[in-house]
């Protein structure tokens, strides 16, 4: 599957879940490890989020978190070097969507990442650290897990009524 | 992503359409860098439908340059999903943001 997907450029492999009220199911998108494909990944995530019952605001938050995860995987995860495609797996359950993004990079834990100082003045704002911070703010759970080829980032968000991020801090 | 540079003798207006993500941010940054010439800068994001941390980094770079080189910088027209990313990152405190291009130009003229 991996090789075929890389050759074809892009492939979507969807397994429809049982026909329950919520559209539970798993879908996998494999694209070349190239930042140009981030736009396509974004459309895929929006589609899956809407199908899983997320409101538009939360679907946009999911797209943001997965986009950040994929950009990291492409830029720092060693996929190109290993000749691996970027794979995004969306698993919808009745009440949540879990997205997994694998890369070939070294193990990493969330605790190693310092949050950026979001109230620092412009002169003191650092350029880095924003991507992971955004992911953590818009998702319910963010975790790095080691896997056979490197690590995977697992992002989970529960389906719920519209709610502002600022209310959740 | 499409980027248009316009304006007048006082203000350079840069309008970005589409996504500012890790793929397009380098081009946005390069074109912004080329457009900045000491006039005030207005970044019109009304047609920007997505921004990620890569886009925010471009804003930080331009913002720091505006402080260092003493030119005014303002943003306008942020769509709700783009504004939310700015809010989460604390960027609404870092930048002057107007609702529309007209309001932003009036505020720049009055400054």
Interface residues (C-beta under 8 A of the other chain):
Chain A: X35 X36 X38 X39 X42 X57 X60 X61 X63 X64 X67 X68 X71 X74 X75 X116 X118 X119 X120 X121 X122 X123 X125 X127 X130 X131 X133 X134 X137 X138 X165 X166
Chain B: X19 X21 X22 X23 X50 X52 X53 X54 X56 X57 X60 X61 X63 X64 X67 X80 X81 X84 X85 X87 X88 X89 X90 X93 X94
